[in-house]
Amino acid sequence: MSEAAWGLHHAVMNIRTAIVGFGFMGQMHARVCQALPGVELVGIVDTFPGVEGRAVELGFKTAVAPSLSVLLETVDVDVVDICLPTDLHSAVIITAARAGKHIFCEKPLALELADAEEALLEVERKGVALQVGQCIRFWPEYQALERFVKSGQGGKLVSLSLQRRASRPAYSRDNWLHEAKRSKGAALDLHIHDTDYILHLLGRPKAVHSVGHQEKGAWSHLFTQYLFDDIAVTAEGGWDLPAQWGFQMAFQAVFENAAVDFDSLSSPTLHLTLGETKREPLPFEKPQLASAGATGGNISDLGGYYNELAYFYEQLRQNRKPEIATGRQALESLRTVLAEIQSATEGRSISL
Ligand SMILES: NC(=O)c1ccc[n+]([C@@H]2O[C@H](COP(=O)([O-])OP(=O)(O)OC[C@H]3O[C@@H](n4cnc5c(N)ncnc54)[C@H](O)[C@@H]3O)[C@@H](O)[C@H]2O)c1
């Protein structure tokens, strides 16, 4: 893709971003935009009545509109960052692509494969960039595991077990997360992070076999075995724990001659046991602060959210399309989780 075709000449100017959906994740992305040099938040789209006040309260003085189309009538935008409930993702990707905007869209790409495919075809037809918020590919501890696997230091990876457990989420606008037809439950909304990481690290499994627990017509806790030729892989994801339980992400990776384990509830979070040595904390890179911004100089709590957006904007600045967490990769993760849901529903393994 030529530079002219991209229409991006941002090496010397700000990239202007509009965030669509200013809830939990939209506000997170807004904080990251503030911390990223050369990125300017120029618009917020949301329908909830208090959105303008909330934006000001958080220190964002930008245009606010009830829809992307309305915003684009008056505001010059380069990037549309979609943080809407999942059932709205594909339609807004299509609107943004047709307007020639580059797109960052939160995960999951869509609820259904057909909607995801339609959105990707429009993105590809218009030649705009798209990255999906599969942030675990950018999460420091998971990146450290990826580096350790590639280093060969512990020998071959022989088994991998991942967990993502949470209390029932109570924060989403109109409680959309608990509507099966809007989120497909924890299976798609939460557990997709680990499925996506498995695909990123190990490629596509031959088959999946899942069991779990359902609430209100959606899988609120899923346990999946991923069938590979030479490595045992399993992942658990659920949000049906009691309200005060909190949130945990964790993994245990066993190698021929080592183990790497991560637990977000521990401090330090990441450990290595190498050969006959003691289990020790494994140092890893945290995001480096690029500008002070409104974060007060501390962005380590933004972790993978900072890393994924820093990567996205750097690709745009270099006139490149993102190659990590692409639309097509996110489609594969969606396809795999839908197979897991089918497996749990039908009580049988599903080949991929
Ligand atoms: N990457 C992650 O770790 C992570 C974490 C949480 C959520 N997410 C994803 O981010 C997306 C948003 O989730 P959230 O937790 O921020 O939800 P949320 O309910 O907190 O925010 C959604 C926002 O969208 C707004 N909205 C709803 N319909 C709208 C419409 N038609 N037009 C304009 N605005 C509208 C709501 O008013 C709300 O402010 C979801 O796809 C979710 O899966 C990702």
The ligand as an SDF file (V2000), in Angstrom:
LIG
                    3D

 44 48  0  0  0  0  0  0  0  0999 V2000
   -9.7510   -5.7070   26.1740 N   0  0  0  0  0  0  0  0  0  0  0  0
  -10.2950   -5.8800   27.3570 C   0  0  0  0  0  0  0  0  0  0  0  0
   -9.6680   -6.3430   28.2910 O   0  0  0  0  0  0  0  0  0  0  0  0
  -11.7170   -5.4500   27.5590 C   0  0  0  0  0  0  0  0  0  0  0  0
  -12.2100   -5.2120   28.8460 C   0  0  0  0  0  0  0  0  0  0  0  0
  -13.5350   -4.7880   28.9840 C   0  0  0  0  0  0  0  0  0  0  0  0
  -14.3200   -4.6390   27.8440 C   0  0  0  0  0  0  0  0  0  0  0  0
  -13.8090   -4.9060   26.6170 N   0  0  0  0  0  0  0  0  0  0  0  0
  -14.6450   -4.7800   25.4040 C   0  0  0  0  0  0  0  0  0  0  0  0
  -14.9170   -3.3910   25.1910 O   0  0  0  0  0  0  0  0  0  0  0  0
  -16.2220   -3.2260   24.6490 C   0  0  0  0  0  0  0  0  0  0  0  0
  -16.9960   -2.2560   25.5340 C   0  0  0  0  0  0  0  0  0  0  0  0
  -17.1160   -2.8150   26.8320 O   0  0  0  0  0  0  0  0  0  0  0  0
  -17.2130   -1.9040   28.1290 P   0  0  0  0  0  0  0  0  0  0  0  0
  -16.8230   -2.7750   29.2520 O   0  0  0  0  0  0  0  0  0  0  0  0
  -16.4950   -0.6390   27.9270 O   0  0  0  0  0  0  0  0  0  0  0  0
  -18.8000   -1.6300   28.1890 O   0  0  0  0  0  0  0  0  0  0  0  0
  -19.5350   -0.3710   28.8720 P   0  0  0  0  0  0  0  0  0  0  0  0
  -20.9590   -0.7780   29.0110 O   0  0  0  0  0  0  0  0  0  0  0  0
  -18.7920    0.0630   30.0870 O   0  0  0  0  0  0  0  0  0  0  0  0
  -19.3810    0.7810   27.7780 O   0  0  0  0  0  0  0  0  0  0  0  0
  -20.0820    0.7640   26.5520 C   0  0  0  0  0  0  0  0  0  0  0  0
  -20.4350    2.2070   26.2120 C   0  0  0  0  0  0  0  0  0  0  0  0
  -21.0660    2.2280   24.9210 O   0  0  0  0  0  0  0  0  0  0  0  0
  -22.1570    3.1550   24.9730 C   0  0  0  0  0  0  0  0  0  0  0  0
  -23.1330    2.8370   23.9520 N   0  0  0  0  0  0  0  0  0  0  0  0
  -24.0290    1.8120   23.9290 C   0  0  0  0  0  0  0  0  0  0  0  0
  -24.7560    1.8350   22.7910 N   0  0  0  0  0  0  0  0  0  0  0  0
  -24.3140    2.9000   22.0920 C   0  0  0  0  0  0  0  0  0  0  0  0
  -24.6610    3.4300   20.8250 C   0  0  0  0  0  0  0  0  0  0  0  0
  -25.6040    2.8670   20.0460 N   0  0  0  0  0  0  0  0  0  0  0  0
  -23.9950    4.5240   20.3900 N   0  0  0  0  0  0  0  0  0  0  0  0
  -23.0460    5.1150   21.1540 C   0  0  0  0  0  0  0  0  0  0  0  0
  -22.6700    4.6550   22.3660 N   0  0  0  0  0  0  0  0  0  0  0  0
  -23.3040    3.5570   22.8280 C   0  0  0  0  0  0  0  0  0  0  0  0
  -22.7070    2.9960   26.3760 C   0  0  0  0  0  0  0  0  0  0  0  0
  -23.4830    4.1350   26.7670 O   0  0  0  0  0  0  0  0  0  0  0  0
  -21.4410    2.8230   27.1960 C   0  0  0  0  0  0  0  0  0  0  0  0
  -20.9390    4.0570   27.6930 O   0  0  0  0  0  0  0  0  0  0  0  0
  -16.8300   -4.6240   24.5780 C   0  0  0  0  0  0  0  0  0  0  0  0
  -16.6880   -5.1520   23.2710 O   0  0  0  0  0  0  0  0  0  0  0  0
  -15.9980   -5.4470   25.5540 C   0  0  0  0  0  0  0  0  0  0  0  0
  -15.9130   -6.8040   25.2110 O   0  0  0  0  0  0  0  0  0  0  0  0
  -12.5310   -5.2830   26.4510 C   0  0  0  0  0  0  0  0  0  0  0  0
  1  2  1  0
  2  3  2  0
  2  4  1  0
  4  5  1  0
  4 44  2  0
  5  6  2  0
  6  7  1  0
  7  8  2  0
  8  9  1  0
  8 44  1  0
  9 10  1  0
  9 42  1  0
 10 11  1  0
 11 12  1  0
 11 40  1  0
 12 13  1  0
 13 14  1  0
 14 15  2  0
 14 16  1  0
 14 17  1  0
 17 18  1  0
 18 19  2  0
 18 20  1  0
 18 21  1  0
 21 22  1  0
 22 23  1  0
 23 24  1  0
 23 38  1  0
 24 25  1  0
 25 26  1  0
 25 36  1  0
 26 27  1  0
 26 35  1  0
 27 28  2  0
 28 29  1  0
 29 30  1  0
 29 35  2  0
 30 31  1  0
 30 32  2  0
 32 33  1  0
 33 34  2  0
 34 35  1  0
 36 37  1  0
 36 38  1  0
 38 39  1  0
 40 41  1  0
 40 42  1  0
 42 43  1  0
M  CHG  2   8   1  16  -1
M  END
$$$$
